[in-house]
């Protein structure tokens, strides 16, 4: 018997919520503070500069700003997946968080082929470097 990405994600998030230091927001986003920041927090229309690593719940990396020849990513916070928009607003410049994002706050039923299947939960480590206020 095989389980769908949605079922696997729900089971993973249910277990993950029990771990020490993991906080679950009302939307279902889970996060863990790895490093507290001291700078300003972004608002939804601000542009942020971040380093990040994205993995599937099985640990397979699908994207990263780290590594040879890579630069930090810069984008308006209201132009990314809902889990990022919500989660990064909880951070202050200099912070590093780990986000555990349910599929409905990620790419949902469409996924992001070829790396992210429909209904897949995702994990991101995000380091907030800079906030450009809108």
N, C-alpha and C positions, 0 to 999 in steps of 0.2 A: 504494500500500500504506500503510495507516495502522497506527499502533502503539497498543497499549492503554496506559492510564495506568500500569499496573504495569510494562510494558516501558520506557516513557519514564522512569519514576522510577528504575528499576534502572540504566539507561544514564546518567542525570544523576548519580546517587550514585557510580557507578564513576569517572566523570571528575572529580567534585568531590573525591573522596578523594585524588587526585593533587596537589591544590592545596596550596601552602605554608600552614602554619598550621591545616589541617583535621585534626582528630583523629577517628578512628573507634573507637567502643567495641565490646566483644565482641557486643553486641546488634545492631549495625549503625547505631546513632545516630551521626551526625557532628556535630561542633561546632567552632566557631572562637571564641576568646576575643577580644573587641573591647576590653573594659576589664576589668582585674582588680579584684575587690572586696577589701575589707579586713574586712568584718563577719563575722557567723556564717553557716554553711551550714545549710540546712534539712534535716530528716530527713523521711522519707516521710509521717509523720502530722502534720507541722507545717502551719500556714497561712502562705501567702506573699502579699505585695503586690508586684505587678509592673506594669510598662508593657511592652507587646508590640506587634508588627506581624506578622501572618501573611500569607504569600503562597504562591501555587502556584509550581511550578518555572518557569513561563513568566513570572513576575513580577507576575501579577495579584493585587492585595491582596484578601483576603476578610474580614479582621477586623483591628482595631487599637484600642488603648486611647488612642492619640494623637489629637489633633484637637479641634475645637471642642466643648465641652460633655462631653467624655469624662473619665472618672476612671480612675486605676490600678485594675486588677482585683485582687480578693482572693479566694482559694479554698484549700481544703485540698489539699495536693499529691497526695494519694492519690485525688483525684476528677477527675483530668484524663487526657488521653491518655498512654499509656505513655512516649512520647518526652519529654514534659514532666516526668513524674514522675522519670524517670532523669536527664534533663539538668539540671533546676533544682537537684538535689542536688549537682551538681558546682560550683555557683556559691557565692559569698559575697556578702553584702549589699554593694551598690554596684557589682557586676559587670554587664557587658552581654555576652551571648553571642549567637552566631548558631547556631541548630540546623537541621540538615538531617535530616528525619525520614522514614525509609522508611514505606511505607503500613502495614506490620504493626505499627508503633509509633504510628501515627496513628489513622485511622478505619477502616482495613482494608477488608474487602469491602463493608461497609455504606455507607461514605462519610459525608458530612454534607450532604445535598442542601439547597438547590440549588447551593451554591457549590463543594463538594468532592465530586468523583466517587469512586466506589468504587476502591480500590487506588491512590489518589493520594498521592505523596510531597509533603511540605510543608516550607516554610522559615519559621522564626520568629526574629525578633530579640527577645530578652527582656532586660529590665533588672530585676534583683532589688532592690527597694527596702527591703523589711522582711520579717523572719521572726518569726512568732508561734509560739513553741514550744507543742506540744500538752501 
